[in-house]
């Protein structure tokens, strides 16, 4: 049995392991993450529940049926008299002992039905609220998908950034190690000051600290990505941080889209539901009319049942409810609160979009500066190295230049990271972070140089 299961286990595990090692594109990450996310699943379940609630409201128009049954035994004169009438056993002899009757038992079975003809608009309002509830749940589901899409995009980009930072730190440590090896030999010959050498070693230790910290951060981010997309162990991101040359963000178009964001639409639906509840409460003083029918059989011996029926129309009307106005005021306050929340959601959508656009613009403007800083730092390092080997510069200055290059490179890639992240955030704020937008980003960032 073990020989049979072991190869099968390898077959199941191997694709997941190789996938984690080779890395996932952004589009693959988002797809797997959405399939694995519990928030999205919960929102889908809310949609199913809302649909069931709507069906329930619609079916209530049909009224209902119920079966009834009872067994009774007693000597109460009224009960005895009525039971004899219902069983069909009443006669003039029954009046002889009506004041002191013998025990009588009765087996009763029946069916009752009622169909609402008018409910003071309660059913129609319930159907309306059910429909709005379905729409609100669907909007909530779509917004949850967008939010999780951004969360996955953020995590995928973070893995790319940490991988690049760890790579840069390793390169810097390797280059600095070579310089220190040369400096050690020169120091042993008395050609390098000890103070400069130990200062360079201190910088080298700082660079190794960067490498250690960034590798640990990379391991954590890969583990978090694996958890989010449901892969065992860790997951890697296949791509490279670049400037994809995104089309310019049209503020007017994005603002118009943000005004119709799914979460804003859901809040508006909730405000409509609250308004409908208010209308239902206001109409609660209206009469309700129901058509009903009942068929009943009675017997004292489980045989020779006698049936009877009753049909009619029933009207009921509540009057004199002292809490009516308090209930109406409470419903009015809830409706006002729901409208206020919807207005606030629209405002918040505008604020989030403005912040995202500003952050994206700032990153785009900072990118050329960061790129120029890298070029100047690398040029400085290139000039220091031959001067050092000629004995005209200290190894300390070379290590400082190496550290400056690493810091400039890290700042450049962090700016690229922000550029892509804030682009995705602007799309999220305007409800345009859909599958096509994710695929576009995935294609642009999906090739590792």
Secondary structure in CASP SS format (residue, H / E / C, confidence):
PFRMAT SS
TARGET T0000
AUTHOR 0000-0000-0000
METHOD secondary structure of the structure
MODEL  1
X C 1.00
X H 1.00
X H 1.00
X H 1.00
X H 1.00
X H 1.00
X H 1.00
X H 1.00
X H 1.00
X H 1.00
X H 1.00
X H 1.00
X H 1.00
X H 1.00
X H 1.00
X H 1.00
X H 1.00
X H 1.00
X H 1.00
X H 1.00
X H 1.00
X H 1.00
X C 1.00
X E 1.00
X C 1.00
X H 1.00
X H 1.00
X H 1.00
X H 1.00
X H 1.00
X H 1.00
X H 1.00
X H 1.00
X H 1.00
X H 1.00
X H 1.00
X C 1.00
X H 1.00
X H 1.00
X H 1.00
X H 1.00
X H 1.00
X H 1.00
X H 1.00
X H 1.00
X H 1.00
X H 1.00
X H 1.00
X H 1.00
X H 1.00
X H 1.00
X H 1.00
X H 1.00
X H 1.00
X H 1.00
X H 1.00
X H 1.00
X H 1.00
X H 1.00
X H 1.00
X H 1.00
X H 1.00
X C 1.00
X E 1.00
X E 1.00
X E 1.00
X E 1.00
X E 1.00
X E 1.00
X E 1.00
X E 1.00
X E 1.00
X E 1.00
X E 1.00
X C 1.00
X C 1.00
X H 1.00
X H 1.00
X H 1.00
X H 1.00
X H 1.00
X H 1.00
X H 1.00
X H 1.00
X H 1.00
X H 1.00
X H 1.00
X C 1.00
X C 1.00
X C 1.00
X C 1.00
X H 1.00
X H 1.00
X H 1.00
X H 1.00
X C 1.00
X C 1.00
X H 1.00
X H 1.00
X H 1.00
X C 1.00
X C 1.00
X C 1.00
X E 1.00
X E 1.00
X E 1.00
X E 1.00
X E 1.00
X E 1.00
X E 1.00
X E 1.00
X E 1.00
X E 1.00
X E 1.00
X E 1.00
X E 1.00
X E 1.00
X E 1.00
X C 1.00
X C 1.00
X C 1.00
X H 1.00
X H 1.00
X H 1.00
X H 1.00
X H 1.00
X H 1.00
X H 1.00
X H 1.00
X H 1.00
X H 1.00
X H 1.00
X H 1.00
X H 1.00
X H 1.00
X H 1.00
X H 1.00
X H 1.00
X H 1.00
X H 1.00
X H 1.00
X H 1.00
X H 1.00
X H 1.00
X H 1.00
X H 1.00
X H 1.00
X H 1.00
X H 1.00
X H 1.00
X H 1.00
X H 1.00
X H 1.00
X H 1.00
X H 1.00
X H 1.00
X H 1.00
X H 1.00
X H 1.00
X H 1.00
X H 1.00
X H 1.00
X H 1.00
X H 1.00
X H 1.00
X H 1.00
X H 1.00
X H 1.00
X H 1.00
X H 1.00
X H 1.00
X H 1.00
X H 1.00
X H 1.00
X H 1.00
X H 1.00
X H 1.00
X H 1.00
X H 1.00
X H 1.00
X H 1.00
X H 1.00
X H 1.00
X H 1.00
X H 1.00
X H 1.00
X H 1.00
X H 1.00
X C 1.00
X C 1.00
X C 1.00
X C 1.00
X C 1.00
X H 1.00
X H 1.00
X H 1.00
X H 1.00
X H 1.00
X H 1.00
X H 1.00
X H 1.00
X H 1.00
X H 1.00
X H 1.00
X H 1.00
X H 1.00
X H 1.00
X H 1.00
X H 1.00
X H 1.00
X H 1.00
X H 1.00
X H 1.00
X H 1.00
X H 1.00
X H 1.00
X H 1.00
X H 1.00
X H 1.00
X H 1.00
X H 1.00
X H 1.00
X H 1.00
X H 1.00
X H 1.00
X H 1.00
X H 1.00
X H 1.00
X H 1.00
X C 1.00
X C 1.00
X C 1.00
X C 1.00
X C 1.00
X C 1.00
X C 1.00
X E 1.00
X C 1.00
X C 1.00
X C 1.00
X C 1.00
X C 1.00
X C 1.00
X C 1.00
X C 1.00
X C 1.00
X C 1.00
X C 1.00
X C 1.00
X C 1.00
X H 1.00
X H 1.00
X H 1.00
X H 1.00
X H 1.00
X H 1.00
X H 1.00
X H 1.00
X H 1.00
X C 1.00
X C 1.00
X H 1.00
X H 1.00
X H 1.00
X H 1.00
X H 1.00
X H 1.00
X H 1.00
X H 1.00
X H 1.00
X H 1.00
X H 1.00
X H 1.00
X H 1.00
X H 1.00
X H 1.00
X H 1.00
X H 1.00
X H 1.00
X H 1.00
X H 1.00
X H 1.00
X H 1.00
X H 1.00
X H 1.00
X C 1.00
X C 1.00
X E 1.00
X E 1.00
X E 1.00
X E 1.00
X E 1.00
X E 1.00
X E 1.00
X E 1.00
X E 1.00
X E 1.00
X E 1.00
X E 1.00
X C 1.00
X C 1.00
X C 1.00
X C 1.00
X C 1.00
X C 1.00
X E 1.00
X E 1.00
X E 1.00
X E 1.00
X E 1.00
X E 1.00
X E 1.00
X E 1.00
X E 1.00
X E 1.00
X E 1.00
X C 1.00
X C 1.00
X C 1.00
X C 1.00
X C 1.00
X C 1.00
X C 1.00
X H 1.00
X H 1.00
X H 1.00
X H 1.00
X H 1.00
X H 1.00
X H 1.00
X H 1.00
X H 1.00
X H 1.00
X H 1.00
X H 1.00
X H 1.00
X H 1.00
X H 1.00
X H 1.00
X H 1.00
X H 1.00
X H 1.00
X H 1.00
X H 1.00
X H 1.00
X H 1.00
X H 1.00
X H 1.00
X H 1.00
X H 1.00
X H 1.00
X H 1.00
X H 1.00
X H 1.00
X H 1.00
X H 1.00
X H 1.00
X H 1.00
X H 1.00
X H 1.00
X H 1.00
X H 1.00
X H 1.00
X H 1.00
X H 1.00
X H 1.00
X H 1.00
X H 1.00
X H 1.00
X H 1.00
X H 1.00
X H 1.00
X H 1.00
X H 1.00
X H 1.00
X H 1.00
X H 1.00
X H 1.00
X H 1.00
X H 1.00
X H 1.00
X H 1.00
X H 1.00
X H 1.00
X H 1.00
X H 1.00
X H 1.00
X H 1.00
X H 1.00
X C 1.00
X C 1.00
X C 1.00
X C 1.00
X C 1.00
X H 1.00
X H 1.00
X H 1.00
X H 1.00
X H 1.00
X H 1.00
X H 1.00
X H 1.00
X H 1.00
X H 1.00
X H 1.00
X H 1.00
X H 1.00
X H 1.00
X H 1.00
X H 1.00
X H 1.00
X H 1.00
X H 1.00
X H 1.00
X H 1.00
X H 1.00
X H 1.00
X H 1.00
X H 1.00
X H 1.00
X H 1.00
X H 1.00
X H 1.00
X H 1.00
X H 1.00
X H 1.00
X H 1.00
X H 1.00
X H 1.00
X C 1.00
X C 1.00
X C 1.00
X C 1.00
X C 1.00
X H 1.00
X H 1.00
X H 1.00
X H 1.00
X H 1.00
X H 1.00
X H 1.00
X H 1.00
X H 1.00
X H 1.00
X H 1.00
X C 1.00
X C 1.00
X C 1.00
X C 1.00
END
